């Protein structure tokens, strides 16, 4: 249950960090890339049953 909630929150953060607004275009893909990596790690841990 905790893993599912964590995964949903991280996916929402990933969508929110996508550089689509004028003030964040200069950031590049670092915020969404970092959150994407965290989402992948959480997915792997959920599949392996660690979370």
PDB file of N, CA, C and O in Angstrom, chain B, residues numbered from 101:
ATOM      1  N   UNK B 101       0.819  -1.197   0.000  1.00  0.00           N
ATOM      2  CA  UNK B 101       0.000   0.000   0.000  1.00  0.00           C
ATOM      3  C   UNK B 101       0.863   1.261   0.000  1.00  0.00           C
ATOM      4  O   UNK B 101       0.594   2.205  -0.743  1.00  0.00           O
ATOM      5  N   UNK B 102       1.886   1.271   0.826  1.00  0.00           N
ATOM      6  CA  UNK B 102       2.774   2.426   0.885  1.00  0.00           C
ATOM      7  C   UNK B 102       3.496   2.634  -0.442  1.00  0.00           C
ATOM      8  O   UNK B 102       3.687   3.767  -0.882  1.00  0.00           O
ATOM      9  N   UNK B 103       3.893   1.536  -1.072  1.00  0.00           N
ATOM     10  CA  UNK B 103       4.579   1.630  -2.359  1.00  0.00           C
ATOM     11  C   UNK B 103       3.704   2.238  -3.433  1.00  0.00           C
ATOM     12  O   UNK B 103       4.182   3.014  -4.260  1.00  0.00           O
ATOM     13  N   UNK B 104       2.428   1.894  -3.431  1.00  0.00           N
ATOM     14  CA  UNK B 104       1.501   2.441  -4.420  1.00  0.00           C
ATOM     15  C   UNK B 104       1.303   3.938  -4.217  1.00  0.00           C
ATOM     16  O   UNK B 104       1.296   4.706  -5.180  1.00  0.00           O
ATOM     17  N   UNK B 105       1.145   4.345  -2.977  1.00  0.00           N
ATOM     18  CA  UNK B 105       0.981   5.772  -2.679  1.00  0.00           C
ATOM     19  C   UNK B 105       2.243   6.536  -3.063  1.00  0.00           C
ATOM     20  O   UNK B 105       2.162   7.610  -3.659  1.00  0.00           O
ATOM     21  N   UNK B 106       3.393   5.993  -2.729  1.00  0.00           N
ATOM     22  CA  UNK B 106       4.660   6.626  -3.070  1.00  0.00           C
ATOM     23  C   UNK B 106       4.828   6.736  -4.574  1.00  0.00           C
ATOM     24  O   UNK B 106       5.297   7.759  -5.074  1.00  0.00           O
ATOM     25  N   UNK B 107       4.454   5.700  -5.292  1.00  0.00           N
ATOM     26  CA  UNK B 107       4.561   5.709  -6.742  1.00  0.00           C
ATOM     27  C   UNK B 107       3.655   6.766  -7.360  1.00  0.00           C
ATOM     28  O   UNK B 107       4.074   7.471  -8.279  1.00  0.00           O
ATOM     29  N   UNK B 108       2.434   6.889  -6.881  1.00  0.00           N
ATOM     30  CA  UNK B 108       1.507   7.899  -7.405  1.00  0.00           C
ATOM     31  C   UNK B 108       2.032   9.301  -7.140  1.00  0.00           C
ATOM     32  O   UNK B 108       1.982  10.160  -8.020  1.00  0.00           O
ATOM     33  N   UNK B 109       2.530   9.536  -5.946  1.00  0.00           N
ATOM     34  CA  UNK B 109       3.080  10.858  -5.612  1.00  0.00           C
ATOM     35  C   UNK B 109       4.278  11.180  -6.498  1.00  0.00           C
ATOM     36  O   UNK B 109       4.399  12.304  -6.984  1.00  0.00           O
ATOM     37  N   UNK B 110       5.155  10.220  -6.712  1.00  0.00           N
ATOM     38  CA  UNK B 110       6.331  10.470  -7.551  1.00  0.00           C
ATOM     39  C   UNK B 110       5.949  10.710  -9.002  1.00  0.00           C
ATOM     40  O   UNK B 110       6.578  11.532  -9.668  1.00  0.00           O
ATOM     41  N   UNK B 111       4.948  10.022  -9.508  1.00  0.00           N
ATOM     42  CA  UNK B 111       4.503  10.259 -10.882  1.00  0.00           C
ATOM     43  C   UNK B 111       3.910  11.660 -11.016  1.00  0.00           C
ATOM     44  O   UNK B 111       4.145  12.341 -12.014  1.00  0.00           O
ATOM     45  N   UNK B 112       3.145  12.089 -10.020  1.00  0.00           N
ATOM     46  CA  UNK B 112       2.614  13.451 -10.049  1.00  0.00           C
ATOM     47  C   UNK B 112       3.733  14.488  -9.999  1.00  0.00           C
ATOM     48  O   UNK B 112       3.660  15.511 -10.679  1.00  0.00           O
ATOM     49  N   UNK B 113       4.760  14.232  -9.205  1.00  0.00           N
ATOM     50  CA  UNK B 113       5.910  15.145  -9.165  1.00  0.00           C
ATOM     51  C   UNK B 113       6.636  15.165 -10.507  1.00  0.00           C
ATOM     52  O   UNK B 113       7.108  16.214 -10.944  1.00  0.00           O
ATOM     53  N   UNK B 114       6.725  14.015 -11.157  1.00  0.00           N
ATOM     54  CA  UNK B 114       7.375  13.933 -12.468  1.00  0.00           C
ATOM     55  C   UNK B 114       6.617  14.766 -13.492  1.00  0.00           C
ATOM     56  O   UNK B 114       7.227  15.476 -14.291  1.00  0.00           O
ATOM     57  N   UNK B 115       5.299  14.685 -13.473  1.00  0.00           N
ATOM     58  CA  UNK B 115       4.498  15.487 -14.395  1.00  0.00           C
ATOM     59  C   UNK B 115       4.656  16.970 -14.080  1.00  0.00           C
ATOM     60  O   UNK B 115       4.750  17.791 -14.993  1.00  0.00           O
ATOM     61  N   UNK B 116       4.687  17.317 -12.808  1.00  0.00           N
ATOM     62  CA  UNK B 116       4.832  18.709 -12.410  1.00  0.00           C
ATOM     63  C   UNK B 116       6.197  19.295 -12.720  1.00  0.00           C
ATOM     64  O   UNK B 116       6.321  20.507 -12.893  1.00  0.00           O
ATOM     65  N   UNK B 117       7.219  18.462 -12.795  1.00  0.00           N
ATOM     66  CA  UNK B 117       8.574  18.951 -13.054  1.00  0.00           C
ATOM     67  C   UNK B 117       8.896  19.043 -14.534  1.00  0.00           C
ATOM     68  O   UNK B 117       9.974  19.513 -14.900  1.00  0.00           O
ATOM     69  N   UNK B 118       7.989  18.608 -15.390  1.00  0.00           N
ATOM     70  CA  UNK B 118       8.242  18.662 -16.833  1.00  0.00           C
ATOM     71  C   UNK B 118       8.373  20.114 -17.274  1.00  0.00           C
ATOM     72  O   UNK B 118       7.486  20.922 -17.002  1.00  0.00           O
ATOM     73  N   UNK B 119       9.480  20.462 -17.960  1.00  0.00           N
ATOM     74  CA  UNK B 119       9.729  21.872 -18.305  1.00  0.00           C
ATOM     75  C   UNK B 119       8.842  22.353 -19.455  1.00  0.00           C
ATOM     76  O   UNK B 119       9.300  22.437 -20.594  1.00  0.00           O
ATOM     77  N   UNK B 120       7.594  22.666 -19.167  1.00  0.00           N
ATOM     78  CA  UNK B 120       6.665  23.091 -20.209  1.00  0.00           C
ATOM     79  C   UNK B 120       6.241  24.545 -20.063  1.00  0.00           C
ATOM     80  O   UNK B 120       5.584  25.081 -20.956  1.00  0.00           O
ATOM     81  N   UNK B 121       6.596  25.193 -18.966  1.00  0.00           N
ATOM     82  CA  UNK B 121       6.166  26.558 -18.734  1.00  0.00           C
ATOM     83  C   UNK B 121       7.320  27.512 -19.004  1.00  0.00           C
ATOM     84  O   UNK B 121       8.483  27.125 -18.891  1.00  0.00           O
ATOM     85  N   UNK B 122       7.012  28.750 -19.358  1.00  0.00           N
ATOM     86  CA  UNK B 122       8.080  29.699 -19.729  1.00  0.00           C
ATOM     87  C   UNK B 122       9.147  29.886 -18.655  1.00  0.00           C
ATOM     88  O   UNK B 122      10.325  30.014 -18.987  1.00  0.00           O
ATOM     89  N   UNK B 123       8.770  29.905 -17.384  1.00  0.00           N
ATOM     90  CA  UNK B 123       9.766  30.142 -16.340  1.00  0.00           C
ATOM     91  C   UNK B 123      10.687  28.948 -16.120  1.00  0.00           C
ATOM     92  O   UNK B 123      11.740  29.099 -15.501  1.00  0.00           O
ATOM     93  N   UNK B 124      10.316  27.754 -16.614  1.00  0.00           N
ATOM     94  CA  UNK B 124      11.138  26.575 -16.369  1.00  0.00           C
ATOM     95  C   UNK B 124      11.810  26.033 -17.623  1.00  0.00           C
ATOM     96  O   UNK B 124      12.433  24.973 -17.572  1.00  0.00           O
ATOM     97  N   UNK B 125      11.700  26.721 -18.727  1.00  0.00           N
ATOM     98  CA  UNK B 125      12.309  26.213 -19.967  1.00  0.00           C
ATOM     99  C   UNK B 125      13.840  26.179 -19.880  1.00  0.00           C
ATOM    100  O   UNK B 125      14.473  25.335 -20.515  1.00  0.00           O
ATOM    101  N   UNK B 126      14.423  27.063 -19.122  1.00  0.00           N
ATOM    102  CA  UNK B 126      15.873  27.099 -18.992  1.00  0.00           C
ATOM    103  C   UNK B 126      16.437  26.010 -18.099  1.00  0.00           C
ATOM    104  O   UNK B 126      17.653  25.828 -18.050  1.00  0.00           O
ATOM    105  N   UNK B 127      15.587  25.283 -17.393  1.00  0.00           N
ATOM    106  CA  UNK B 127      16.047  24.245 -16.480  1.00  0.00           C
ATOM    107  C   UNK B 127      16.528  23.007 -17.221  1.00  0.00           C
ATOM    108  O   UNK B 127      17.303  22.224 -16.673  1.00  0.00           O
ATOM    109  N   UNK B 128      16.083  22.819 -18.450  1.00  0.00           N
ATOM    110  CA  UNK B 128      16.408  21.595 -19.167  1.00  0.00           C
ATOM    111  C   UNK B 128      15.578  20.436 -18.637  1.00  0.00           C
ATOM    112  O   UNK B 128      14.477  20.632 -18.122  1.00  0.00           O
ATOM    113  N   UNK B 129      16.112  19.236 -18.766  1.00  0.00           N
ATOM    114  CA  UNK B 129      15.374  18.052 -18.331  1.00  0.00           C
ATOM    115  C   UNK B 129      15.884  17.502 -17.002  1.00  0.00           C
ATOM    116  O   UNK B 129      15.531  16.382 -16.631  1.00  0.00           O
ATOM    117  N   UNK B 130      16.694  18.249 -16.288  1.00  0.00           N
ATOM    118  CA  UNK B 130      17.235  17.761 -15.018  1.00  0.00           C
ATOM    119  C   UNK B 130      16.172  17.457 -13.972  1.00  0.00           C
ATOM    120  O   UNK B 130      16.232  16.389 -13.362  1.00  0.00           O
ATOM    121  N   UNK B 131      15.193  18.343 -13.727  1.00  0.00           N
ATOM    122  CA  UNK B 131      14.191  18.011 -12.691  1.00  0.00           C
ATOM    123  C   UNK B 131      13.366  16.776 -13.043  1.00  0.00           C
ATOM    124  O   UNK B 131      13.188  15.894 -12.204  1.00  0.00           O
ATOM    125  N   UNK B 132      12.867  16.706 -14.259  1.00  0.00           N
ATOM    126  CA  UNK B 132      12.042  15.561 -14.633  1.00  0.00           C
ATOM    127  C   UNK B 132      12.891  14.307 -14.801  1.00  0.00           C
ATOM    128  O   UNK B 132      12.410  13.203 -14.546  1.00  0.00           O
ATOM    129  N   UNK B 133      14.124  14.452 -15.219  1.00  0.00           N
ATOM    130  CA  UNK B 133      15.003  13.293 -15.352  1.00  0.00           C
ATOM    131  C   UNK B 133      15.353  12.677 -14.014  1.00  0.00           C
ATOM    132  O   UNK B 133      15.390  11.454 -13.873  1.00  0.00           O
ATOM    133  N   UNK B 134      15.607  13.523 -13.037  1.00  0.00           N
ATOM    134  CA  UNK B 134      15.913  13.032 -11.692  1.00  0.00           C
ATOM    135  C   UNK B 134      14.701  12.344 -11.079  1.00  0.00           C
ATOM    136  O   UNK B 134      14.820  11.264 -10.502  1.00  0.00           O
ATOM    137  N   UNK B 135      13.539  12.968 -11.204  1.00  0.00           N
ATOM    138  CA  UNK B 135      12.327  12.349 -10.672  1.00  0.00           C
ATOM    139  C   UNK B 135      11.984  11.073 -11.439  1.00  0.00           C
ATOM    140  O   UNK B 135      11.481  10.114 -10.852  1.00  0.00           O
ATOM    141  N   UNK B 136      12.248  11.054 -12.731  1.00  0.00           N
ATOM    142  CA  UNK B 136      12.021   9.840 -13.513  1.00  0.00           C
ATOM    143  C   UNK B 136      12.883   8.687 -13.032  1.00  0.00           C
ATOM    144  O   UNK B 136      12.424   7.547 -12.961  1.00  0.00           O
ATOM    145  N   UNK B 137      14.130   8.982 -12.701  1.00  0.00           N
ATOM    146  CA  UNK B 137      15.020   7.961 -12.161  1.00  0.00           C
ATOM    147  C   UNK B 137      14.507   7.441 -10.821  1.00  0.00           C
ATOM    148  O   UNK B 137      14.554   6.240 -10.557  1.00  0.00           O
ATOM    149  N   UNK B 138      14.021   8.338  -9.984  1.00  0.00           N
ATOM    150  CA  UNK B 138      13.460   7.914  -8.696  1.00  0.00           C
ATOM    151  C   UNK B 138      12.229   7.044  -8.904  1.00  0.00           C
ATOM    152  O   UNK B 138      12.045   6.055  -8.195  1.00  0.00           O
ATOM    153  N   UNK B 139      11.378   7.403  -9.872  1.00  0.00           N
ATOM    154  CA  UNK B 139      10.188   6.597 -10.169  1.00  0.00           C
ATOM    155  C   UNK B 139      10.590   5.206 -10.629  1.00  0.00           C
ATOM    156  O   UNK B 139       9.985   4.221 -10.206  1.00  0.00           O
ATOM    157  N   UNK B 140      11.597   5.104 -11.484  1.00  0.00           N
ATOM    158  CA  UNK B 140      12.065   3.790 -11.953  1.00  0.00           C
ATOM    159  C   UNK B 140      12.581   2.956 -10.784  1.00  0.00           C
ATOM    160  O   UNK B 140      12.286   1.764 -10.703  1.00  0.00           O
ATOM    161  N   UNK B 141      13.337   3.557  -9.888  1.00  0.00           N
ATOM    162  CA  UNK B 141      13.865   2.836  -8.731  1.00  0.00           C
ATOM    163  C   UNK B 141      12.730   2.349  -7.842  1.00  0.00           C
ATOM    164  O   UNK B 141      12.758   1.215  -7.366  1.00  0.00           O
ATOM    165  N   UNK B 142      11.724   3.203  -7.613  1.00  0.00           N
ATOM    166  CA  UNK B 142      10.587   2.799  -6.787  1.00  0.00           C
ATOM    167  C   UNK B 142       9.804   1.675  -7.447  1.00  0.00           C
ATOM    168  O   UNK B 142       9.364   0.749  -6.766  1.00  0.00           O
ATOM    169  N   UNK B 143       9.624   1.740  -8.770  1.00  0.00           N
ATOM    170  CA  UNK B 143       8.917   0.662  -9.478  1.00  0.00           C
ATOM    171  C   UNK B 143       9.657  -0.654  -9.325  1.00  0.00           C
ATOM    172  O   UNK B 143       9.032  -1.687  -9.083  1.00  0.00           O
ATOM    173  N   UNK B 144      10.967  -0.637  -9.460  1.00  0.00           N
ATOM    174  CA  UNK B 144      11.762  -1.852  -9.310  1.00  0.00           C
ATOM    175  C   UNK B 144      11.630  -2.397  -7.887  1.00  0.00           C
ATOM    176  O   UNK B 144      11.477  -3.604  -7.701  1.00  0.00           O
ATOM    177  N   UNK B 145      11.689  -1.526  -6.891  1.00  0.00           N
ATOM    178  CA  UNK B 145      11.558  -1.981  -5.509  1.00  0.00           C
ATOM    179  C   UNK B 145      10.172  -2.545  -5.216  1.00  0.00           C
ATOM    180  O   UNK B 145      10.040  -3.513  -4.466  1.00  0.00           O
ATOM    181  N   UNK B 146       9.127  -1.938  -5.812  1.00  0.00           N
ATOM    182  CA  UNK B 146       7.770  -2.465  -5.613  1.00  0.00           C
ATOM    183  C   UNK B 146       7.642  -3.834  -6.260  1.00  0.00           C
ATOM    184  O   UNK B 146       7.047  -4.741  -5.677  1.00  0.00           O
ATOM    185  N   UNK B 147       8.192  -3.993  -7.456  1.00  0.00           N
ATOM    186  CA  UNK B 147       8.110  -5.285  -8.140  1.00  0.00           C
ATOM    187  C   UNK B 147       8.875  -6.358  -7.383  1.00  0.00           C
ATOM    188  O   UNK B 147       8.433  -7.506  -7.327  1.00  0.00           O
ATOM    189  N   UNK B 148      10.005  -6.007  -6.804  1.00  0.00           N
ATOM    190  CA  UNK B 148      10.796  -6.980  -6.053  1.00  0.00           C
ATOM    191  C   UNK B 148      10.245  -7.225  -4.653  1.00  0.00           C
ATOM    192  O   UNK B 148      10.723  -8.119  -3.954  1.00  0.00           O
ATOM    193  N   UNK B 149       9.254  -6.450  -4.233  1.00  0.00           N
ATOM    194  CA  UNK B 149       8.632  -6.645  -2.931  1.00  0.00           C
ATOM    195  C   UNK B 149       9.381  -6.019  -1.780  1.00  0.00           C
ATOM    196  O   UNK B 149       9.155  -6.392  -0.629  1.00  0.00           O
ATOM    197  N   UNK B 150      10.268  -5.076  -2.053  1.00  0.00           N
ATOM    198  CA  UNK B 150      11.033  -4.436  -0.998  1.00  0.00           C
ATOM    199  C   UNK B 150      10.253  -3.314  -0.324  1.00  0.00           C
ATOM    200  O   UNK B 150      10.573  -2.925   0.799  1.00  0.00           O
ATOM    201  N   UNK B 151       9.244  -2.797  -0.992  1.00  0.00           N
ATOM    202  CA  UNK B 151       8.425  -1.708  -0.432  1.00  0.00           C
ATOM    203  C   UNK B 151       7.001  -2.243  -0.308  1.00  0.00           C
ATOM    204  O   UNK B 151       6.108  -1.524   0.139  1.00  0.00           O
TER     205      UNK B 151
END
